[in-house]
Amino acid sequence: MSGDLRQVKVRYEGEVQGVGFRYTVRGIANQLGVTGGVENLNDGAVLLVAEGPEDVLKRLLMQIRVSRVGLHIVREQASWGEAQGLAGFYYR
């Protein structure tokens, strides 16, 4: 990993709960060495918070889109900011 650390928060909407979405995202994030987490929201969406170099985070988002669960995404809203120093990768 190289470059300044950034944070991206992405809200995924569609049929993203009950299809292995969080499990898949966690696997991709762990493979790329990204920190943060992924959780189901009460309204049926999923929230991803990830930190790492911007190029790695962009790769994470692309790999999610082209994964088997990417077909379930109807809408995604991303916001970028400064990394907060998250450790590990949580799954809720």
Secondary structure, 3 states (H helix, E strand, C coil): CCCCEEEEEEEEEECCCCCCHHHHHHHHHHHHCCEEEEEECCCCCEEEEEEEEHHHHHHHHHHHHHCHHHHHEEEEEEEEEECCCCCCEEEC
